[in-house]
Amino acid sequence: MKLNEKGDLKYYTFENIEKTNIVKHCFSTKFGGVSAGCYESMNLAFREDKRENVIKNYEIICDSIGLDYKNVVFSSQIHEDKIYKVTKEDIGKGLLRESNIKGYDALITNEKDIVLVTFYADCVSIFIVDPINKAIGIAHSGWRGTVKEIGIKTIKEMEKQYSSQPKDLIIGIGPSIEKCCFQVGEDVVEQFKNMLPFSKDYIFNDTQKGKYKIDLQNIIKKSLINNGVLEENIEISNLCTMCNNKTFFSHRFMGDNRGSLAGIISLYN
């Protein structure tokens, strides 16, 4: 991933996605917005923040990457595996008008100038670009979504809707809590081993008895490869949001008194 800095604003982009020349995208950091207190400063979800501050933050970050913030669309995420096909009729939902897109953790579209947004504060973002059929998707994959392979389900929905083929897709796996910090108990480990047997290679014993560490980013990468995505088409951030809590909002580090990061992607060419 590449760090971009424009004044106080800082955001990351995937170099492989940039090379497609058909999308504008970014993964946000804490920096460059107008929010205050525990939301300082680039908070991109309403939470308990002032509405006008969040809208201004979208105006700032979208303008910086060449997008119109009025075209933003987002859902209320619930750590499930439902995918929503976004069209021009959905523009503004969630930010500037009421949204009926509730309970979806992934968004897809093949229409230009729609700005897809999903939220993060330790979970994994999966950016998906189909440069052949000109379609995009973005999935919010916490540990529950990772167990349910929401990334694969998003790809299959793109195949159904837009004829996307896994071998053609360009993928970015964004900053999230990493194996260094993602401590879980045996109950979570059992779900991974039952649903994704290969994941045992990415689960490690912690120093604390009965606790484990899980490498979510690489489980997602392996899941994608297992389903036909080419390894050379996947860019993985290897950035830990909890380790880098001065740069990223981290739920594990900050609890509920925090802002939210966003993955942003839009088809333009």
N, C-alpha and C positions, 0 to 999 in steps of 0.2 A: 504494500500500500504506500501511497505517496501523501505526505503531509503538505497541505496548501495553506499559506498564510497571506491574508489580505488585511493589513492593519491589525486590529485586535481579533479579527475572525480567523479561526483555524478549523479546517475540516480535512478529512481524508478522502482520497479517491483510489480506485483500483486501476492500475496501469493497463491490465488486459482489457478491461471494459472501455477505457478511454480510446484504445486502439480500434475499436469497432466503428467509431465515428458516427454512431446513430443514436447515442443517448447522452444525456447530461445527468450526473449523479453525484452523490456524496454521502459520507457518514459523518455526522456532526460531532463536535466536542463541546465542552462547557463554554468555550470562548467566543466572544464577539456579539453577544446579545444585549438586551436591555433589562432583563429580569434581575431581581434583587434577592437578598437573603439566601435561603437554602436553594433557590432556583438560579442563582447567579451562574452564567448570565444568559447563555443560549439554551434556555429551556424550551422544548418544542411540544410539550403536552400541557393541557390546561391545568390538570391537577387542582391545586388551590392557588395557583398563580393568577395574576391579573390578566384578564382576557386580552386587553389591549397590548400588553407586553408580549404575549405569545404570538399574536398576529403580527406585531412588529418584527419579532424574531424570524418569522417565516418570510416576511418581506425582505429582510436583510440577507438571509442565507440563500433564498431563491434568486434574488437579484444578482448575488455574487456568482452563481453558477449559470446564469443566463436563463432563468425560468420566471414565469409569472406566478406569484404566490396565490393568486385568486384561483388557479387551476389545481390546487392541492385537493387530494382525496385521501381520507384515512378512515380506518375502522376502529371499533373497540375490540381489543385483543383479549382472548381468554385462555391462552395456552392450549388451544385445540388445533385441529388440522383441516379446517374449512377454508376454501379458496373462493374469492369473489372476482368475477369478471367485470372490470370497470369500463364504463363507456362515457362519452361526453355528457350524458344526462346526469352523471354523478359528480361533476366538477363542483368543488366548493364544499362538498359534504364533510362534516366533521370540524372544519375550520370556520367557514363563513356561513354555513347553514346547517340545519338539523340533518343528522345522518341516520339512514335506516340500515347502514352496513354495520351490523352489530354481530359480534361473535366470530369474526373472520380474522385469521392470523396471516393470511397471504392474499396479495392482490396481483392481478395480471391484467394486461391490456395490449392491444395492437394499434391503438389510436394515438396519434401524435399530440403532443403538448399537454397531456394529462400527467399530473405530478403525483406519483404514488408515494405514500409515506407509511412507514411502520416505526414503532417506538421500541426503545431499548434502555436498559440500565443494568446489564450483565448478560442478557440472553443474546443469542447469535442471530445476526442478519445474514440472509442468503439472497444476494443480488443475482438475477438471471437475465441474460440477454441472448436472444435468438437473432443473429445478424442475417440469417438467410430469409426467414419469413417476417422479419422486423416485428418482433413482439418482445415484451419484457415482463418480468415478475419480481416480486420481492416477498420473502417469507420471514416471519418472526418465529425463531426456533429456540425456545427454552429447553430445559431437559425433557419436559413432557412432549413438546413438539418434535424433539429430536428422536425420542423413542418411537413416536408415531410416524417418523420420516416425512414431515411436512414438506421438506425440500423436494423429495421424490414425487409426492402427490401434486405439488405445484407444477413440476415438469410434466407429469402425465396430463394434467388439466390443460397445460399449454399445447401439448401434443393433440389433445382432443379438439381444442378451440381453434388453434392456429397451425396445426400440422408440424409443430416443432419436433425436432429429432435430438435426443440426448447428445449424440456425437457432435452436433453443430453448436451446442450451447457454450457460452462464455459465462463463467461463474465467479463471483466474489464472495468470500466468507469473511464477515466483518469482525471487528473487535468485540470481545465478550469476556466473561469470566473464564479463566483458563485453568488447566489442570493444577497449576501451582496454588490456586486459591479455592477451587470448586470442591469443597468437602461435602460428602454425602454419607448417609447411613446405608445399611444393608438392604433396606426396603427399596431404595432407588436403584441400587446395583442389581438387585434381582429382576427388576423390570427391564433394565437394559439387557441383561443376559438372556432373559426369556424372549424378548421381542427382537433383539439384534444380537445373535450369538457372536458375531465377529467383534462386537464392542469390548469383549473381555480383554482384547489386546490394548485397549485404551483406558483401562481401569486399573488403578494402582492402590496398594495398601498404604494407608496413611500411618503416621507415627502414633496416632491415637487409636487405641483398640476399638474395633468395630466401625471404624471410619475409613472412607476411601476418597480418592481423588479421581475425577473423570475429565478426560480430554474431549470436550464437546466439539470443538472445531474440527479435529481430525476424525472423529466418528462421522460427522456430517460429510467430510471429504470422502471417506471410504465408502459411505452409503451412496454417494453420487457416482463414484467410479464403478461400484458394483452394479449400477443401473445404466451404464452406458455412456456416462460423461467422461470425456478424455481428461486424464490427469493433467496434461499440459494446458488444458483450458481452464483450470481452477487456480485462482489466486487466493491464498489464505493469509489473513492478517497477522496471525501470531501475536496479537496485542491483547493483553489482559486488562479489562476495565477496572478490576479491583486493585491490581498492582499500580495501575496508572490513574488512581482516583483523583489526582489533581487535574487531569486532562478530561476524564470521562465521569459521568454520573454512574455510581455503582450502588445497587440496592443492598448488596451484602455489606458494603462498607458504611453507607449512609442511612440505611433504613428507608422509611417513607418520607422523611424530610429531605427531599431531593427533587431535582428536575429530571427530565427525560431527554435522551439522545434520540436522533431519528436517522433512519436510512431513507434516502430520497432518490428517486429515479424517474426519468421522463424520456420518452421517445421523441426525437425531433427531426430525424432525417430518414 
